[in-house]
Amino acid sequence: MLPVVASLKSCLDWLGNHVNLVLIASFLVVAGAWAFIAIADDVSGGVTQRFDDWAVRALRRPENPAIPIGPKWLPEVGRDLTALGGVAMLTLIILAVVGFLLIQEKHRLMWLVLGATGSGLLLSTALKHIYDRPRPQLVPHLSDIYTTSFPSGHSMLSAIVYLTLGTLLARSVQKRALKFYFVAVALMLTILVGVSRVYMGVHYPTDVLAGWSAGLAWALLWWLVAQRLQRIGAVEREEPESA
């Protein structure tokens, strides 16, 4: 009984010292979940369809819908960026991070990363089956597709994987500059992948927004879990900053 009481007291002490941070993260989790539900409801009711159709067409040349707007090299950049949200690329990145954590002997943090990203993949797959939205057929697709449209799997998995890795890796270092760097890079990659999906003509904007919302909520939820586990010593703590 005493260890349980001590653990509860330790948790309450940490919450008291970081109440603003926890409240902000908790609010963003709720906000992300609420945004996903709101977007999904509008999409299911057809409220967003006119905007979605306009946005997809606006990224193609009026005289030839098969050609995207912008310079000739931009479609190739779009294909490169969209690949950053593919399952193969994300798997390689996760394995690279797992290797890094193994070398650093942060084994429990490694399992936390695998749990967060693996469960995110299952969640994305389940949501696609639930909503079963057809892909846009207004313009030719510039990327091969194999699943349904809502939510965008690339956008959601990018948010889950990159933000989860960014926040969890930020917890493994002490320097504030490194913390900011990890999270900033994660956000940039997530945004670029989502935008590229609409540019390639394989997703509506609302697919991407829903993917971002769900992915953000999932990543922050696991960040809160990591905070708690590090506090009680179940996951490796931050390393002290060197001189």
Secondary structure in CASP SS format (residue, H / E / C, confidence):
PFRMAT SS
TARGET T0000
AUTHOR 0000-0000-0000
METHOD secondary structure of the structure
MODEL  1
M C 1.00
L H 1.00
P H 1.00
V H 1.00
V H 1.00
A H 1.00
S H 1.00
L H 1.00
K H 1.00
S H 1.00
C H 1.00
L H 1.00
D H 1.00
W H 1.00
L H 1.00
G H 1.00
N H 1.00
H C 1.00
V H 1.00
N H 1.00
L H 1.00
V H 1.00
L H 1.00
I H 1.00
A H 1.00
S H 1.00
F H 1.00
L H 1.00
V H 1.00
V H 1.00
A H 1.00
G H 1.00
A H 1.00
W H 1.00
A H 1.00
F H 1.00
I H 1.00
A H 1.00
I H 1.00
A H 1.00
D H 1.00
D H 1.00
V H 1.00
S H 1.00
G C 1.00
G C 1.00
V C 1.00
T C 1.00
Q H 1.00
R H 1.00
F H 1.00
D H 1.00
D H 1.00
W H 1.00
A H 1.00
V H 1.00
R H 1.00
A H 1.00
L C 1.00
R E 1.00
R E 1.00
P C 1.00
E C 1.00
N E 1.00
P E 1.00
A E 1.00
I E 1.00
P E 1.00
I C 1.00
G C 1.00
P C 1.00
K C 1.00
W C 1.00
L H 1.00
P H 1.00
E H 1.00
V H 1.00
G H 1.00
R H 1.00
D H 1.00
L H 1.00
T H 1.00
A H 1.00
L C 1.00
G C 1.00
G C 1.00
V H 1.00
A H 1.00
M H 1.00
L H 1.00
T H 1.00
L H 1.00
I H 1.00
I H 1.00
L H 1.00
A H 1.00
V H 1.00
V H 1.00
G H 1.00
F H 1.00
L H 1.00
L H 1.00
I H 1.00
Q C 1.00
E C 1.00
K C 1.00
H H 1.00
R H 1.00
L H 1.00
M H 1.00
W H 1.00
L H 1.00
V H 1.00
L H 1.00
G H 1.00
A H 1.00
T H 1.00
G H 1.00
S H 1.00
G H 1.00
L H 1.00
L H 1.00
L H 1.00
S H 1.00
T H 1.00
A H 1.00
L H 1.00
K H 1.00
H H 1.00
I H 1.00
Y H 1.00
D C 1.00
R C 1.00
P C 1.00
R C 1.00
P C 1.00
Q C 1.00
L C 1.00
V C 1.00
P C 1.00
H C 1.00
L C 1.00
S C 1.00
D C 1.00
I C 1.00
Y C 1.00
T C 1.00
T C 1.00
S C 1.00
F C 1.00
P C 1.00
S C 1.00
G H 1.00
H H 1.00
S H 1.00
M H 1.00
L H 1.00
S H 1.00
A H 1.00
I H 1.00
V H 1.00
Y H 1.00
L H 1.00
T H 1.00
L H 1.00
G H 1.00
T H 1.00
L H 1.00
L H 1.00
A H 1.00
R H 1.00
S C 1.00
V C 1.00
Q C 1.00
K C 1.00
R H 1.00
A H 1.00
L H 1.00
K H 1.00
F H 1.00
Y H 1.00
F H 1.00
V H 1.00
A H 1.00
V H 1.00
A H 1.00
L H 1.00
M H 1.00
L H 1.00
T H 1.00
I H 1.00
L H 1.00
V H 1.00
G H 1.00
V H 1.00
S H 1.00
R H 1.00
V H 1.00
Y H 1.00
M C 1.00
G C 1.00
V C 1.00
H C 1.00
Y C 1.00
P H 1.00
T H 1.00
D H 1.00
V H 1.00
L H 1.00
A H 1.00
G H 1.00
W H 1.00
S H 1.00
A H 1.00
G H 1.00
L H 1.00
A H 1.00
W H 1.00
A H 1.00
L H 1.00
L H 1.00
W H 1.00
W H 1.00
L H 1.00
V H 1.00
A H 1.00
Q H 1.00
R H 1.00
L H 1.00
Q H 1.00
R H 1.00
I C 1.00
G C 1.00
A C 1.00
V C 1.00
E C 1.00
R C 1.00
E C 1.00
E C 1.00
P C 1.00
E C 1.00
S C 1.00
A C 1.00
END
